Amino acid sequence: MRSIALLIFFIQVLRPTRQQFPRACTTTESLRSKECCPVWEGDGSVCGMLSGRGACLDVIISEQPNGPQYPFSGVDDRERWPMVFYNRTCHCLPNFMGFNCGECNFGYFGPNCTDRRESVRLNIFQLSPTERQKLISYLNLAKNTVSNDYVIATGTFEEMNNSTNPMFVNVTVYDLFVWMHYYVSRSALLGGPNNVWQNVDFAHWGPAFLPWHRVYLLRWEHEIRKLTGDFSFTIPYWDWRDAEGCDVCTDDLMGSQSPLNPNLLSSASVFSSWKVICSRAPEYNRLGVLCDGKEEGPLLRNPGNHDHNLVNWLPTSDEVEFTINLSQYDTGPMDRSANMSFRNVLEGSGSPRTGLGNSPVRGMHAALHVFMNGSMTSVQGSANDPIFLLHHTFVDSIYEQWLRRHGPAQSQYPTANAPIGHNSDLYMVPFIPLYRNGDYFISSKELGYEYFYLLDPGQQFVEGVRSYLMEVRQIWPWLLVAGIMGALVTGVLAAALVKVCSWPLREKLPFQTERQPLIMAGDTEGSAVSYHATGS
């Protein structure tokens, strides 16, 4: 009886964990059994069950109908996600997450995930020079470090002979998320070359746009913390309201333009050496294949030299305010044509001036992608550019403003008839195990993070002092050494001065040689030994 009660408890309160193709679940055995329930090394049990972290349970898929935009069934691995690959996964208690329930959930910290802490995301221009350098270093580390835990799929389940021929490859931590954004938005492969359905996207042009990207950013933030050991790290945002150009396109941030080729980045930026993946959607469609994760050339960006018929200007403060004031989260068919839909206007197919859908001009979120005129402009390959993270973090903050202003009931998020993959109870592609769309139709405060510009003035002051003290704590050893050295130098100079002053005045004797001057007679300003020398 007790075991039955425990099972019922697990079913009611356990939440699916969240990852993309854990390495441990990509063997022939795992694919054949359709089970992704790895052992947690902390206690040697599946899903950490002995420690009360989670349990291996069946995946239950909602049977609510999808909208009419996708007329197929059973032809794409992402339909009824993740059932093509797995029908049993780890489901974790609320404080835990991870493919084996071995990690702390969003907002929880400590060895037992019992410490609740709220992180604050800052405006990127609030970062100190040290913090800016740290951000760039973390990005570059992620770009060049192979993920220990996850791999990416390079073929469909059918191409894997339904489990007997696994097709997965290693990927860096940064490129894992590039691939995920590609995979969720790619065309449906219907079989053979030039046989695809392009009007499908499991994370864009529908209600899941904002919850999906919220989880994506949280996961990215979490992976950077794991990689660096810096659990105070947060993604900064770029507040692009009323911007006249790419304010973050400087070499101390996201990289300026190359003077030799305006489509490339300056060699003074580390991002100029980055290579993109999954950026050739037309080629994949023509061949009828998935992106294989191989490098495809340099990161491209030429901000402002875009099609001005598609984007007239960057979003303004008035347009953001108009968007947030829309009271309905989504409306009508819940796609690009939705009118007076907060989601559609923020995503960019609804006009931020009239609220009408199918706008011939891109606005808000989409306007930034078009404006960047390079790798960011392609939906599938846009995450290659690190500006993607700064941009989407600010988009997420606008989503947060809307949630706080309107306080919507959970029922505002559609349970049925949204484009495929977007209904409330469906799981987000391609996270494995799982997240439900509707579970992230909640305030960021419930997920353990906040935005600096949404804090009240008192909180902003406290956060500013905290950030300052953290910065001082990082450099205080250097300040201490400098202070000690300064005191020693002062003491030596003072002693020398006392000694000089105590010498008796004497006339120079005729036979004495003159003391050597500080600057030789032949030296001039700008020479190699002067204080103004620049060297060669």
Steps between C-alpha positions, in 0.01 A plus 500: 500500500786732588671435166178581313468827690860585415437429130192724501706773669767477231246515218333807650799713592794386293592718208674389180868592486650707227781425259574431133613148403700405809806300397392216728174462307636476145609136501327234294366348823347830620344573162363146466347505848379862450613575854714794610542450874872520585650425841589794725854441620422669831321193630534245218127482432294573189390865501636535855196319635678373815564862598145606425598704195285337232371188331486338155144536373300466180464808279136605463417700185205737474240398241361850450474595129756719324422784262465452123839646401672160487296245301714190565519229765774254580759637257720715727695392809387813686130413489373385842845573640691300622312179427695407186815475711388433859180415686655485849716771657611626840241717674645710782373651824458881478842591643688279253558473126739344249481186287560296819359748754857572609482880476321780681191647335487865391538725803626225734858454615710300746594131530140400573338772288332656802643853473259732323670798334391764249746601229487839328562549129670832425508739207821418313607865528490469879779243491841611616800447268587190703147364467495568126822309456365217710188479283706479181734245657208281608344515154827405336561221750155356422571527127821299536404240763340171395193421710556212741132423536326556167527417132298600192309286251621508140229274359132424541385203704415322175855560373622346826316181394261557787779467762758257357719772344525796741598822322634744759815712514684707758434872519635793700294649780421815299425314176267261682262792540554615141398152388197495728371826353556361151332168575184649651446736206615287205274391215323164523678237289240310302744262333762558232653813345291815462214340689444709811224692676628844597191637674574335832692618806470357850633814674408794275187658351279360772424522874807300607738766363546671837493201739734301273762775482467558875598139566772519233664800673471342844664182373777695327564700818507179702749331268735799520485485879585130493784554253663789686406425862366857520148450635443874527518539121196643322442589135499877450241665277529760227227762540461594133206739542558815291849382396633658181740218426670196646618642832652167605704462180828613655816299546468502880155343463361307201750614237514792256502482120814398317655792308591254224157337455182656647335157518765370741605593853809693597808287564526681836194302616529137606172435319670562164656153534168325567359258243126448460301177475151414375479818289413358157128423519439518121777244441363261764155528346632437150685188615229389744743465791563629851782734596803288592658751738808565284654847472365704208701820494545820704242685703332761279353836603446829316255696719290767337569392140183294486182517290346828617168407345478221756627691803476880513657557843591327823216464753410812695393549862148588382477177301611295798241671719226441241595134489497452877159666525337233279290298742468171308798268493398344167196510276324335205709241317794584731751531216643787291151623414382545861357850565543695826714215630774596744705199396469567125581870532801433723620224271485737205222400259244724667531875459621677817289800397167343401517149647397343169664174391675408175673836501707560182759670722683306772490649847624442855689170538516422127618853415825443691567176315452667162697809601808290586518392135711186534498179701226646725263546208437128443259356758671160501856633522443817703634366830851488348533872577550569875285813458213250480531443875502871592206563267282213621573579862349845447204345312451274803497808725215647290314170541559536876361855499185376327452217750530741794279767351212272401536208745342254255327186615661175388197449274618787279762268358326283234450134575389407146496607134832686508758420229657159550727488804356815659207371711535547875549135598737406219870458569757738357713375211784395524549488878541147635361408742228764500348844564135592444426828323236614747726443801704808399206734465607630843705785646878484493492543879361147528798380296760677711596805299421868459588792270684799639285758324183338636615532861363785710750781580584361843575156359706657221711679761555182700588304186737776387681492835514120491651503149752763610603297804538187287726695263706634790526152648653379176767772493561561873820289512649726232385809687657365819832430329494843337429660838787316668742585218385863511566513876845346458596742222374794705703381800818462294459842340433660838810340649710611204365853526587517870852380427552751217375785713744403776807530272710821556520744213833483321650687205589282205878438497681579174615144442154339550325361188146618430223252583336331199167672412169303485471559125804488279578819312431337164149374597192672363128467565372190326824308522516146626583599857264794552165477677320568166660215307267267314761243405535328166 
